[in-house]
Amino acid sequence: MSDAQAQSDAAAEASAAPQEPPAAQHMLPCPYCGQMQPAQAPRCQACGGLFDPLSRQASQNAMGPWWVRDESKPFHPGCSYDTLRKLVSRGKVQGETVIRGPTTRQFWMLAKDTPGVSHLLGLCYACHGEAGSEEYMCRRCGAVFEAPQDRQRLGLAPIRLLPGEASPEQVAASTLAQSSGQWTAVEESAPAGSNAEATSTTAAVQAVKLAVDQSTRQVAEEARHALEEEARRWRESAEAARKRTSVLIGLMTLLGLIVVALAGVVASLLLAS
């Protein structure tokens, strides 16, 4: 057998030998969007986020309980209120943008209808009148523009018992306790019989009415205090403006008298010469 034939047979045997499968690549999810990435990748192939510690901390600093609906980035985390303000200033969030956060109870809403956000767009969320981004409340309807600054707070509504989950009396008692700010335990025992059930329903209706009345009075009182505070600020501002005007008029009058006096002196000198 020739050397060439031997080499050919050796090559054929080598190619026919079973090949070892490549080692499986270790994959990890992107901490920002969840896309699976090679463990050693420096940045996400989907969202472009960097994986170094400083980039992770910067992303953590910007996170919060506000979400902007974006179908191109459906898995991105929420942002803080400060980050949301920056998005508004850059035009990334506009009136028709769909967002959710603490003031919407985490339900999706248009930005122009969202408390704490609409005034950043120049509108009141309640009456849609003109509003300034630094104003505390609407000058036309009195709606307050304040938004929670705590980035840890989602702003979820309290858990309330629903009809069918408990007796009418328990549902009403739960609603009353939460509306008055008192978190008390609701008794689990309920009277039996049709008369007791009717009494229970009547008590439930009365309790709900009382809760609504208390809540309405509380809202009205808060609105009254807010209006009084705003009126006080306006009065102070008007008084300061009046004082500045009085000082300016006094200075102008004094300047006029000085000019008249100088004119008299000049005239006297001319006559004397």
C-alpha positions, 0 to 999 in steps of 0.5 A, a space after each residue: 500500500 502506498 503512502 498516499 493510500 495510507 494517508 487517505 484511509 487515515 483521513 477517512 477513518 478520522 472523518 468517520 469517527 464520532 465528533 464530541 458535541 460542543 460544550 453547552 453555553 451557560 445562559 442567564 437572563 438579562 436583569 433589565 428585560 429578562 432576555 436570555 444571554 450568554 453568561 459572559 456577555 458584557 451587555 444585553 443583545 435585546 435591550 442593550 443594557 450593560 451588565 457591569 455593577 455601575 450600570 446596574 446601580 444606575 438602572 436601580 436608581 432610575 427604577 420606581 413604581 411608574 410604567 410607560 406602556 411601550 410595545 417595543 420594550 414590554 419587559 422593562 422595569 418601572 421608573 421613578 417619578 423623577 425619571 418620569 418628569 425627565 421623560 415628559 421634558 424630553 417629549 417621550 411622554 405626551 398627553 395621549 401616552 398610556 401610563 400607570 403609577 401610584 396615583 392611578 392605583 396601577 391601572 393604565 390611564 392617559 397621561 393627560 388624565 393622570 394626577 401628578 403627571 398631567 400638570 407636567 404636560 400643562 393640563 389639569 387632570 380633572 378639568 383639563 384647564 391650563 396648569 403650570 408644571 410647578 403649581 401645587 393645585 389647579 387655579 380653576 377647579 382646585 384639583 391637587 397635583 401632588 404625586 407620591 415621591 416614595 419610589 417604594 410605594 405602588 399606591 395600591 388601593 386597600 383590599 376590600 371585601 366584595 359582595 359574595 365573599 362575605 355577608 353584607 354586614 361584613 362587607 359594609 363593616 370592612 368598607 366603613 373601617 377602611 374608609 375611616 382609616 381604622 383597620 379593625 377585624 370584622 367579626 365572622 359570626 352573622 345572625 341566622 334567619 330571614 329577619 336577621 338577614 334583612 336586618 343585616 342588609 339594612 345595617 350594611 346599607 346604612 354603614 355604606 352610606 355613613 362611610 360615603 358621607 364620612 369620605 365626602 366630608 373628608 375630601 371636602 375638608 381637605 379641598 377647603 384647607 388646600 384652597 385656603 392655603 392657596 388663597 393665603 399664598 396669593 394674598 402674600 404674593 399680592 401684598 409683596 407686589 404692592 409693597 414693591 410697587 409702592 417703593 418704586 413709586 417713592 423712588 420715582 417721586 424722589 428722583 423727580 424732585 431731585 431733577 426739579 431741584 437741579 433744574 432750579 439750581 442750573 437756572 439760578 446760575 445762568 441768571 446770575 452769570 
